[in-house]
Amino acid sequence: MSTNRSKTALILSGGGARGAYQVGVLKAIAQLQPRGGHNPFGIVCGTSAGAINASVLACESDHYGHAINKLEKLWSNLDSRKIHRVGFNQLMKSTLRILASFFHQGIVEGKPVALLDNEPLRQLLEEQIDFSKLDQRIQNGDVMALSITALAYHSGVNVSFFQASKQLEGWRRNQRSGQPTLLNHNHLMASSALPAIFPPVQIQGRYFGDGAIRQSAPLSTALHLGANRLFVVGVSHNPTEDGTKEQNDNNASRQAALATPSFAQIAGHLFNSSFIDAMDEDLERLERLNLLSQHLSEEALKTVQIQPVEVMTITPSIRIDEIAANHISDLPLSMRTFFKSIGATRTGGGASMASYLLFESGFCNELIRAGYQDTMARETEIVAFLDFNTQNTPNLST
């Protein structure tokens, strides 16, 4: 593996069903590669839904195009039943267990409390991801390291579980740590366990949940693993609010904006804070450090332990919330009823929350197309950043 490739990290953030956007980005990269190109990312880091995409890519890293085909097939054929059990009985049973926990100091015997049972997701991941391949892929140099981040509920620390090509020691910083291990499906299930929505997962006798929660420095894991070039795929379009859109809204929309916020609106902002804001803030910090490094001598850089890091970021040019609002009707009746009851509808202003749980093919395929188009629009930049040989014919097999 070339030095540039081994030091280039792919960072896939969390975002539930929004993770389909990442597949479109990776698909475009496969088509921009020279024919027969290798996996361009030596280090692959994922959180929540991003961890699922990262694991498929790492375990199938001997053939990048095949890995992306597998991911596209997985996401483009999704429906909610493949992620969690649906039905009014399931929702009612879960709700009653949550209410019962209020009378037992928040604890219920048996399985951990959660709104949805995501056992179908475990079955899907076990069918699609073969972690037994990972060690061989690492030994062959197809990938240098895979990291999956989850939140330790007992300590509030974000733990990056990683499997790497060399004996890298773990690390401990404020509210985050790295732990070398042999990765398996429990790490994936834990990393994607949305709080209160999906149940936490036991790893080494401790319960873990979604890695995006309290993830204050999502870029740090890749740097600890030796990366000096980061390719970051976000899952949200965050335009600066200038009031223009509000002025163009109709009267009904303006009235909705002035109404008491629904539960779904509040939950949507909490999810956005977990999955999006931390990444944006960490990127801003890195940009400031890169700017500072330009004004320091080589000796000073060593003294303050600052290393310039190249970064490329791809984020949606579309408004995912609006797309989600158009696809809520694709959900099973029980989920549509639940979303309507908490205000997660087009007019209720809570479509942001719905976008994280909209595991339906129509929504996912629209995000895949958006990710593909956004990436192809930046073809020149990406080819240069990933050091693709532009003299060869792009691989169009995917």
Secondary structure, DSSP 8 states (H G I E B T S, - for coil): --HHHHTEEEEE---GGGGHHHHHHHHHHHHHSBTT---S-SEEEEETHHHHHHHHHHHTTTSHHHHHHHHHHHHHT--GGGTS--SHHHHHHHHHHHHHHTTTTT--SSS---SS--HHHHHHHHHH--GGGHHHHHHTTS-SEEEEEEEETTT--EEEEEEESS----EEETTEEEEE----HHHHHHHT--TTTS--EEETTEEEEETTTT-S-TTHHHHHTT-SEEEEE---------SHHHHHS-HHHHHHHHS---HHHHHHHHHHIIIIIHHHHHHHHHHHHHHHHTTS-HHHHHHHT----EEEEE--SS-HHHHHHHHGGGS-HHHHHHHHHHT-STTTT-HHHHHHH---HHHHHHHHHHHHHHHHTTHHHHHHHTT--TTS-B----
